[in-house]
Structure formats: structure tokens, C-alpha cells
Amino acid sequence: MQVKEIMTADPACCMPQDSLESAVKLMIDFDCGEIPVVDDRESLMTVGVITDRDVACRTVGRGLNPLEMTVSDCMSTPVISVKPDDTLDDCYRKMEENQIRRVPVVDTGGKCIGIVSLADIALNVSKADSGEVLQEVSVQTTSASNAG
């Protein structure tokens, strides 16, 4: 099975200069925890991602006012991404190795065309496969956060 078969196509995106508040509103409106960050709304070239965790840890966790910040102040870079024709095993491996729960899908030119989340995996593959990916991402994430 390939990434394009389970990805959420055309995800909501934001730009680095957008307010952090507008990015969080997108997360609320689209019920998601990550928004791809693109260079502009025409080319959709992926330059980073902003997650709910980025917002919490890089603003409130540092005593900063998120209402005075932009996406570029908090976004994660470099972008870890997959291609639509990648296998799900390749996607799982990237998620596990990078301890991420969501990964943007980009075309050969770097344009954001989708996103794969653990929810997409859980809804579209066997329980055994989705459970294994969840366990590996969670174990590595827990180990990494306990190490630091």
C-alpha cells in the first residue's frame, strides 16, 4: 500500500509570517494537531510544520505571549516528509525514526499535497500494523522525552 492511499489530501497550511493565533485557529477548525508551513499559498512549498506541542513548549513553556508571535517563531524545521508513492512501511519508518505522529506528503517538487497522521493509519490499515506503529512512535517519544 502507498502513502497516497491513506493520506489526507489538501491539508490546511499556513505561512511563516502568519500569526501563531491564526495557525492555532486552523488546528481547531480542522481538528488537527499539526499544520504544514509553506512558503506561500500558491507554490505550497513546505518549509516546516507547526504542532500543538510546538506552540505549548515554545511559547507558554518559555513564558512568552503566543498572541505576539508568528508561526516562524515556533515552527519545527527541517521538514520530515514522505512522497505519495512511498510505501506505508517507508512512512512508518520515518515516523518511528523521527518520533513524529504526523508527516506531510510532498510531491517531487516539495509542494505539500497531503498529510499522514496516526489516525489515518489507524483508520486505513490493519489493527496489528497501526498498533505497531503507534507503539513504536510512542515508545521512542517517551524514551526521548525521558532522556532529556
LUMVEXNU-657356 format. One record per atom (N, C-alpha, C): residue in three letters; atom name; y, z, x. Coordinates in pm, whole numbers, padded with zeros to 5 digits. Last residue first. Example, Ala and Ser with C-alpha at 12.3 -4.5 7.8 and 13.67 -1.06 7.14 Angstrom:
2
- SER, N, -00225, 00708, 01285 $
- SER, CA, -00106, 00714, 01367 $
- SER, C, 00003, 00787, 01290 $
- ALA, N, -00569, 00780, 01319 $
- ALA, CA, -00450, 00780, 01230 $
- ALA, C, -00330, 00780, 01320 $
END
This chain:
148
- GLY, N, 01347, 02803, 01584 $
- GLY, CA, 01489, 02803, 01622 $
- GLY, C, 01554, 02926, 01581 $
- ALA, N, 01097, 02834, 01482 $
- ALA, CA, 01110, 02828, 01628 $
- ALA, C, 01255, 02844, 01671 $
- ASN, N, 01122, 02818, 01212 $
- ASN, CA, 01085, 02947, 01267 $
- ASN, C, 01104, 02951, 01418 $
- SER, N, 01175, 02550, 01181 $
- SER, CA, 01281, 02645, 01146 $
- SER, C, 01250, 02785, 01198 $
- ALA, N, 00933, 02441, 01272 $
- ALA, CA, 01057, 02410, 01342 $
- ALA, C, 01166, 02511, 01310 $
- SER, N, 00753, 02540, 01082 $
- SER, CA, 00736, 02572, 01223 $
- SER, C, 00864, 02551, 01301 $
- THR, N, 00856, 02421, 00850 $
- THR, CA, 00851, 02566, 00861 $
- THR, C, 00838, 02607, 01008 $
- THR, N, 00817, 02151, 00915 $
- THR, CA, 00951, 02200, 00887 $
- THR, C, 00956, 02352, 00902 $
- GLN, N, 00540, 02141, 00944 $
- GLN, CA, 00624, 02112, 01058 $
- GLN, C, 00766, 02163, 01036 $
- VAL, N, 00466, 02213, 00684 $
- VAL, CA, 00418, 02291, 00797 $
- VAL, C, 00508, 02268, 00917 $
- SER, N, 00591, 02008, 00530 $
- SER, CA, 00626, 02149, 00511 $
- SER, C, 00585, 02235, 00629 $
- VAL, N, 00465, 01778, 00622 $
- VAL, CA, 00611, 01788, 00631 $
- VAL, C, 00653, 01935, 00621 $
- GLU, N, 00195, 01846, 00562 $
- GLU, CA, 00237, 01817, 00700 $
- GLU, C, 00387, 01828, 00717 $
- GLN, N, 00202, 01883, 00280 $
- GLN, CA, 00161, 01992, 00369 $
- GLN, C, 00210, 01968, 00511 $
- LEU, N, 00285, 01630, 00194 $
- LEU, CA, 00366, 01748, 00164 $
- LEU, C, 00331, 01862, 00259 $
- VAL, N, 00064, 01480, 00284 $
- VAL, CA, 00198, 01453, 00337 $
- VAL, C, 00288, 01574, 00314 $
- GLU, N, -00142, 01596, 00129 $
- GLU, CA, -00149, 01599, 00275 $
- GLU, C, -00011, 01577, 00337 $
- GLY, N, -00061, 01537, -00131 $
- GLY, CA, -00073, 01676, -00088 $
- GLY, C, -00076, 01689, 00062 $
- SER, N, -00080, 01261, -00131 $
- SER, CA, 00052, 01322, -00148 $
- SER, C, 00049, 01468, -00104 $
- ASP, N, -00360, 01228, -00090 $
- ASP, CA, -00263, 01174, 00005 $
- ASP, C, -00128, 01243, -00007 $
- ALA, N, -00462, 01366, -00317 $
- ALA, CA, -00504, 01403, -00182 $
- ALA, C, -00402, 01356, -00079 $
- LYS, N, -00352, 01231, -00532 $
- LYS, CA, -00315, 01371, -00510 $
- LYS, C, -00351, 01414, -00368 $
- SER, N, -00249, 00894, -00451 $
- SER, CA, -00348, 00995, -00488 $
- SER, C, -00299, 01136, -00457 $
- VAL, N, 00084, 00787, -00546 $
- VAL, CA, -00038, 00781, -00466 $
- VAL, C, -00131, 00893, -00508 $
- ASN, N, 00311, 00825, -00708 $
- ASN, CA, 00254, 00691, -00692 $
- ASN, C, 00127, 00681, -00609 $
- LEU, N, 00425, 01075, -00720 $
- LEU, CA, 00410, 01000, -00845 $
- LEU, C, 00330, 00871, -00831 $
- ALA, N, 00436, 01155, -00453 $
- ALA, CA, 00354, 01232, -00547 $
- ALA, C, 00327, 01154, -00676 $
- ILE, N, 00621, 00967, -00353 $
- ILE, CA, 00483, 00969, -00304 $
- ILE, C, 00393, 01039, -00405 $
- ASP, N, 00850, 01042, -00489 $
- ASP, CA, 00799, 00905, -00504 $
- ASP, C, 00653, 00899, -00462 $
- ALA, N, 00876, 01304, -00389 $
- ALA, CA, 00850, 01283, -00532 $
- ALA, C, 00795, 01143, -00558 $
- LEU, N, 00943, 01260, -00126 $
- LEU, CA, 00812, 01319, -00154 $
- LEU, C, 00776, 01302, -00301 $
- SER, N, 01101, 00934, -00134 $
- SER, CA, 01102, 01080, -00130 $
- SER, C, 00960, 01131, -00151 $
- VAL, N, 01257, 00654, -00011 $
- VAL, CA, 01127, 00712, -00046 $
- VAL, C, 01139, 00862, -00030 $
- ILE, N, 01494, 00411, -00113 $
- ILE, CA, 01467, 00541, -00052 $
- ILE, C, 01328, 00585, -00098 $
- GLY, N, 01665, 00096, -00053 $
- GLY, CA, 01584, 00191, -00128 $
- GLY, C, 01574, 00324, -00056 $
- ILE, N, 01824, -00057, 00100 $
- ILE, CA, 01774, -00119, -00023 $
- ILE, C, 01691, -00024, -00107 $
- CYS, N, 02073, -00080, 00333 $
- CYS, CA, 01998, 00016, 00253 $
- CYS, C, 01956, -00050, 00121 $
- LYS, N, 02044, -00301, 00605 $
- LYS, CA, 02103, -00276, 00473 $
- LYS, C, 02012, -00182, 00394 $
- GLY, N, 01931, -00382, 00843 $
- GLY, CA, 01981, -00245, 00834 $
- GLY, C, 02047, -00209, 00702 $
- GLY, N, 01809, -00627, 00851 $
- GLY, CA, 01946, -00620, 00900 $
- GLY, C, 02007, -00480, 00894 $
- THR, N, 01566, -00589, 00729 $
- THR, CA, 01567, -00619, 00873 $
- THR, C, 01706, -00614, 00933 $
- ASP, N, 01645, -00312, 00506 $
- ASP, CA, 01591, -00445, 00535 $
- ASP, C, 01604, -00471, 00685 $
- VAL, N, 01537, 00029, 00466 $
- VAL, CA, 01636, -00070, 00506 $
- VAL, C, 01569, -00205, 00530 $
- VAL, N, 01510, 00325, 00298 $
- VAL, CA, 01440, 00199, 00322 $
- VAL, C, 01548, 00095, 00350 $
- PRO, N, 01538, 00668, 00400 $
- PRO, CA, 01594, 00544, 00348 $
- PRO, C, 01507, 00424, 00384 $
- VAL, N, 01332, 00937, 00309 $
- VAL, CA, 01363, 00840, 00414 $
- VAL, C, 01421, 00713, 00351 $
- ARG, N, 01270, 01287, 00278 $
- ARG, CA, 01316, 01160, 00219 $
- ARG, C, 01350, 01066, 00333 $
- ARG, N, 01195, 01498, 00424 $
- ARG, CA, 01134, 01487, 00293 $
- ARG, C, 01174, 01359, 00219 $
- ILE, N, 01112, 01531, 00770 $
- ILE, CA, 01205, 01494, 00663 $
- ILE, C, 01128, 01471, 00533 $
- GLN, N, 01009, 01557, 01034 $
- GLN, CA, 01025, 01672, 00946 $
- GLN, C, 01127, 01646, 00836 $
- ASN, N, 00938, 01351, 01192 $
- ASN, CA, 01080, 01385, 01191 $
- ASN, C, 01113, 01501, 01097 $
- GLU, N, 00665, 01329, 01149 $
- GLU, CA, 00715, 01343, 01287 $
- GLU, C, 00859, 01391, 01292 $
- GLU, N, 00658, 01294, 00865 $
- GLU, CA, 00595, 01409, 00930 $
- GLU, C, 00654, 01433, 01069 $
- MET, N, 00793, 01052, 00831 $
- MET, CA, 00839, 01172, 00761 $
- MET, C, 00785, 01298, 00829 $
- LYS, N, 00638, 00881, 00988 $
- LYS, CA, 00780, 00903, 01020 $
- LYS, C, 00832, 01030, 00955 $
- ARG, N, 00393, 00898, 00849 $
- ARG, CA, 00401, 00938, 00989 $
- ARG, C, 00547, 00968, 01029 $
- TYR, N, 00458, 00787, 00601 $
- TYR, CA, 00415, 00927, 00610 $
- TYR, C, 00433, 00979, 00752 $
- CYS, N, 00511, 00522, 00686 $
- CYS, CA, 00616, 00602, 00622 $
- CYS, C, 00581, 00751, 00633 $
- ASP, N, 00259, 00443, 00774 $
- ASP, CA, 00372, 00443, 00868 $
- ASP, C, 00485, 00531, 00814 $
- ASP, N, 00121, 00467, 00531 $
- ASP, CA, 00081, 00551, 00644 $
- ASP, C, 00192, 00557, 00748 $
- LEU, N, 00240, 00268, 00381 $
- LEU, CA, 00268, 00407, 00346 $
- LEU, C, 00227, 00501, 00459 $
- THR, N, 00368, 00009, 00598 $
- THR, CA, 00262, 00073, 00520 $
- THR, C, 00303, 00215, 00484 $
- ASP, N, 00665, -00187, 00556 $
- ASP, CA, 00587, -00087, 00629 $
- ASP, C, 00478, -00032, 00539 $
- ASP, N, 00826, -00347, 00403 $
- ASP, CA, 00690, -00395, 00428 $
- ASP, C, 00606, -00301, 00513 $
- PRO, N, 01072, -00213, 00402 $
- PRO, CA, 00997, -00227, 00277 $
- PRO, C, 00852, -00272, 00297 $
- LYS, N, 01100, 00023, 00675 $
- LYS, CA, 01119, -00112, 00620 $
- LYS, C, 01034, -00126, 00493 $
- VAL, N, 01266, 00339, 00722 $
- VAL, CA, 01147, 00255, 00716 $
- VAL, C, 01187, 00120, 00658 $
- SER, N, 01457, 00560, 00937 $
- SER, CA, 01437, 00474, 00820 $
- SER, C, 01304, 00401, 00831 $
- ILE, N, 01683, 00788, 01040 $
- ILE, CA, 01539, 00761, 01046 $
- ILE, C, 01512, 00680, 00921 $
- VAL, N, 01994, 00759, 01189 $
- VAL, CA, 01916, 00737, 01068 $
- VAL, C, 01770, 00714, 01105 $
- PRO, N, 02101, 01022, 01416 $
- PRO, CA, 02085, 00884, 01373 $
- PRO, C, 01994, 00874, 01250 $
- THR, N, 02277, 01204, 01161 $
- THR, CA, 02255, 01080, 01233 $
- THR, C, 02171, 01113, 01356 $
- SER, N, 02389, 01352, 00865 $
- SER, CA, 02289, 01352, 00972 $
- SER, C, 02277, 01212, 01030 $
- MET, N, 02721, 01467, 00776 $
- MET, CA, 02605, 01378, 00765 $
- MET, C, 02514, 01388, 00887 $
- CYS, N, 02956, 01617, 00789 $
- CYS, CA, 02829, 01685, 00764 $
- CYS, C, 02705, 01597, 00774 $
- ASP, N, 03179, 01463, 00826 $
- ASP, CA, 03179, 01597, 00884 $
- ASP, C, 03042, 01663, 00878 $
- SER, N, 03140, 01238, 00670 $
- SER, CA, 03118, 01226, 00815 $
- SER, C, 03118, 01362, 00885 $
- VAL, N, 03220, 01329, 00417 $
- VAL, CA, 03078, 01307, 00444 $
- VAL, C, 03052, 01303, 00594 $
- THR, N, 03484, 01570, 00468 $
- THR, CA, 03432, 01438, 00433 $
- THR, C, 03283, 01432, 00465 $
- MET, N, 03639, 01869, 00329 $
- MET, CA, 03561, 01794, 00427 $
- MET, C, 03518, 01657, 00374 $
- GLU, N, 03737, 02052, 00157 $
- GLU, CA, 03832, 01995, 00253 $
- GLU, C, 03764, 01903, 00353 $
- LEU, N, 03532, 02158, 00018 $
- LEU, CA, 03627, 02077, -00058 $
- LEU, C, 03732, 02012, 00032 $
- PRO, N, 03394, 02324, 00192 $
- PRO, CA, 03343, 02189, 00168 $
- PRO, C, 03439, 02099, 00092 $
- ASN, N, 03530, 02520, 00429 $
- ASN, CA, 03552, 02486, 00290 $
- ASN, C, 03504, 02342, 00265 $
- LEU, N, 03310, 02718, 00640 $
- LEU, CA, 03409, 02611, 00617 $
- LEU, C, 03419, 02580, 00468 $
- GLY, N, 03115, 02890, 00732 $
- GLY, CA, 03239, 02946, 00680 $
- GLY, C, 03348, 02844, 00655 $
- ARG, N, 02879, 02781, 00792 $
- ARG, CA, 02973, 02797, 00904 $
- ARG, C, 03108, 02851, 00858 $
- GLY, N, 02753, 02761, 00550 $
- GLY, CA, 02688, 02837, 00656 $
- GLY, C, 02776, 02861, 00777 $
- VAL, N, 02924, 02580, 00423 $
- VAL, CA, 02921, 02719, 00380 $
- VAL, C, 02860, 02808, 00489 $
- THR, N, 02859, 02354, 00619 $
- THR, CA, 02988, 02394, 00561 $
- THR, C, 02985, 02544, 00532 $
- ARG, N, 02609, 02307, 00712 $
- ARG, CA, 02721, 02264, 00796 $
- ARG, C, 02858, 02295, 00738 $
- CYS, N, 02432, 02405, 00515 $
- CYS, CA, 02428, 02458, 00652 $
- CYS, C, 02551, 02424, 00734 $
- ALA, N, 02501, 02262, 00276 $
- ALA, CA, 02494, 02408, 00281 $
- ALA, C, 02506, 02462, 00423 $
- VAL, N, 02492, 01993, 00361 $
- VAL, CA, 02613, 02050, 00301 $
- VAL, C, 02611, 02201, 00313 $
- ASP, N, 02230, 01965, 00452 $
- ASP, CA, 02343, 01939, 00542 $
- ASP, C, 02469, 02007, 00490 $
- ARG, N, 02095, 02015, 00209 $
- ARG, CA, 02083, 02111, 00320 $
- ARG, C, 02196, 02091, 00422 $
- ASP, N, 02151, 01786, 00069 $
- ASP, CA, 02200, 01913, 00016 $
- ASP, C, 02194, 02021, 00124 $
- THR, N, 02242, 01532, 00309 $
- THR, CA, 02147, 01605, 00226 $
- THR, C, 02213, 01731, 00172 $
- ILE, N, 02325, 01211, 00402 $
- ILE, CA, 02380, 01343, 00373 $
- ILE, C, 02284, 01411, 00276 $
- VAL, N, 02266, 00985, 00672 $
- VAL, CA, 02231, 01040, 00541 $
- VAL, C, 02303, 01173, 00526 $
- GLY, N, 02383, 00680, 00830 $
- GLY, CA, 02341, 00819, 00827 $
- GLY, C, 02291, 00857, 00690 $
- VAL, N, 02430, 00414, 00806 $
- VAL, CA, 02480, 00479, 00929 $
- VAL, C, 02441, 00626, 00936 $
- THR, N, 02325, 00109, 00674 $
- THR, CA, 02300, 00252, 00678 $
- THR, C, 02343, 00311, 00812 $
- MET, N, 02523, -00121, 00519 $
- MET, CA, 02458, -00092, 00647 $
- MET, C, 02446, 00060, 00661 $
- LEU, N, 02638, -00239, 00292 $
- LEU, CA, 02539, -00131, 00276 $
- LEU, C, 02459, -00103, 00404 $
- SER, N, 02832, -00432, 00258 $
- SER, CA, 02721, -00460, 00351 $
- SER, C, 02607, -00361, 00335 $
- GLU, N, 02988, -00306, 00049 $
- GLU, CA, 02946, -00447, 00043 $
- GLU, C, 02823, -00471, 00130 $
- ARG, N, 03061, -00048, 00103 $
- ARG, CA, 02985, -00073, -00020 $
- ARG, C, 02939, -00218, -00035 $
- ASP, N, 03003, 00041, 00449 $
- ASP, CA, 03088, 00001, 00337 $
- ASP, C, 03000, -00041, 00219 $
- ASP, N, 02816, 00199, 00588 $
- ASP, CA, 02946, 00168, 00648 $
- ASP, C, 03047, 00119, 00545 $
- VAL, N, 02652, 00470, 00408 $
- VAL, CA, 02664, 00330, 00451 $
- VAL, C, 02804, 00303, 00503 $
- VAL, N, 02419, 00719, 00372 $
- VAL, CA, 02559, 00694, 00407 $
- VAL, C, 02565, 00553, 00465 $
- PRO, N, 02202, 00817, 00107 $
- PRO, CA, 02227, 00737, 00227 $
- PRO, C, 02377, 00716, 00247 $
- ILE, N, 02160, 01142, -00001 $
- ILE, CA, 02232, 01019, -00029 $
- ILE, C, 02246, 00942, 00103 $
- GLU, N, 01936, 01380, -00133 $
- GLU, CA, 01982, 01302, -00018 $
- GLU, C, 02049, 01174, -00065 $
- GLY, N, 01842, 01498, -00360 $
- GLY, CA, 01887, 01586, -00253 $
- GLY, C, 01934, 01513, -00129 $
- CYS, N, 01917, 01411, -00703 $
- CYS, CA, 01851, 01390, -00575 $
- CYS, C, 01911, 01481, -00469 $
- ASP, N, 02032, 01331, -00957 $
- ASP, CA, 01926, 01431, -00943 $
- ASP, C, 01845, 01409, -00815 $
- PHE, N, 02254, 01182, -00984 $
- PHE, CA, 02129, 01107, -00964 $
- PHE, C, 02010, 01200, -00940 $
- ASP, N, 02453, 01377, -01019 $
- ASP, CA, 02439, 01269, -01116 $
- ASP, C, 02305, 01197, -01107 $
- ILE, N, 02414, 01533, -00783 $
- ILE, CA, 02397, 01592, -00916 $
- ILE, C, 02370, 01481, -01018 $
- MET, N, 02470, 01348, -00585 $
- MET, CA, 02341, 01417, -00584 $
- MET, C, 02312, 01477, -00721 $
- LEU, N, 02733, 01285, -00655 $
- LEU, CA, 02629, 01182, -00664 $
- LEU, C, 02490, 01246, -00667 $
- LYS, N, 02852, 01529, -00594 $
- LYS, CA, 02851, 01486, -00735 $
- LYS, C, 02748, 01374, -00754 $
- VAL, N, 02828, 01520, -00319 $
- VAL, CA, 02751, 01621, -00393 $
- VAL, C, 02745, 01584, -00541 $
- ALA, N, 03012, 01317, -00268 $
- ALA, CA, 02871, 01299, -00231 $
- ALA, C, 02783, 01397, -00307 $
- SER, N, 03250, 01434, -00353 $
- SER, CA, 03200, 01315, -00424 $
- SER, C, 03053, 01289, -00391 $
- GLU, N, 03272, 01646, -00166 $
- GLU, CA, 03259, 01675, -00309 $
- GLU, C, 03203, 01554, -00385 $
- LEU, N, 03325, 01511, 00064 $
- LEU, CA, 03196, 01578, 00052 $
- LEU, C, 03169, 01610, -00095 $
- SER, N, 03482, 01195, 00022 $
- SER, CA, 03488, 01341, 00020 $
- SER, C, 03346, 01396, 00006 $
- ASP, N, 03418, 00923, 00249 $
- ASP, CA, 03419, 00982, 00115 $
- ASP, C, 03427, 01134, 00125 $
- GLN, N, 03381, 00823, 00502 $
- GLN, CA, 03515, 00875, 00469 $
- GLN, C, 03524, 00934, 00328 $
- PRO, N, 03113, 00730, 00501 $
- PRO, CA, 03153, 00844, 00584 $
- PRO, C, 03287, 00905, 00545 $
- MET, N, 03003, 00664, 00161 $
- MET, CA, 03057, 00619, 00291 $
- MET, C, 03105, 00741, 00369 $
- CYS, N, 02694, 00659, -00030 $
- CYS, CA, 02833, 00699, -00008 $
- CYS, C, 02875, 00649, 00130 $
- CYS, N, 02471, 00540, -00289 $
- CYS, CA, 02513, 00553, -00149 $
- CYS, C, 02658, 00601, -00143 $
- ALA, N, 02185, 00546, -00492 $
- ALA, CA, 02329, 00576, -00482 $
- ALA, C, 02360, 00595, -00334 $
- PRO, N, 01938, 00288, -00422 $
- PRO, CA, 01983, 00427, -00438 $
- PRO, C, 02135, 00438, -00436 $
- ASP, N, 01766, 00048, -00479 $
- ASP, CA, 01911, 00058, -00501 $
- ASP, C, 01960, 00203, -00521 $
- ALA, N, 01442, 00185, -00569 $
- ALA, CA, 01531, 00076, -00525 $
- ALA, C, 01676, 00109, -00557 $
- THR, N, 01225, 00406, -00445 $
- THR, CA, 01328, 00398, -00548 $
- THR, C, 01429, 00295, -00497 $
- MET, N, 00901, 00285, -00342 $
- MET, CA, 01039, 00327, -00318 $
- MET, C, 01123, 00324, -00445 $
- ILE, N, 00649, 00182, -00377 $
- ILE, CA, 00675, 00314, -00433 $
- ILE, C, 00820, 00358, -00420 $
- GLU, N, 00638, -00072, -00269 $
- GLU, CA, 00567, -00049, -00394 $
- GLU, C, 00597, 00087, -00456 $
- LYS, N, 00762, -00070, -00024 $
- LYS, CA, 00833, -00134, -00136 $
- LYS, C, 00766, -00109, -00270 $
- VAL, N, 00562, 00039, 00144 $
- VAL, CA, 00677, 00120, 00104 $
- VAL, C, 00744, 00060, -00020 $
- GLN, N, 00229, -00067, 00043 $
- GLN, CA, 00352, -00078, 00121 $
- GLN, C, 00464, 00006, 00059 $
- MET, N, -00117, 00000, 00085 $
- MET, CA, 00000, 00000, 00000 $
- MET, C, 00125, 00000, 00090 $
END
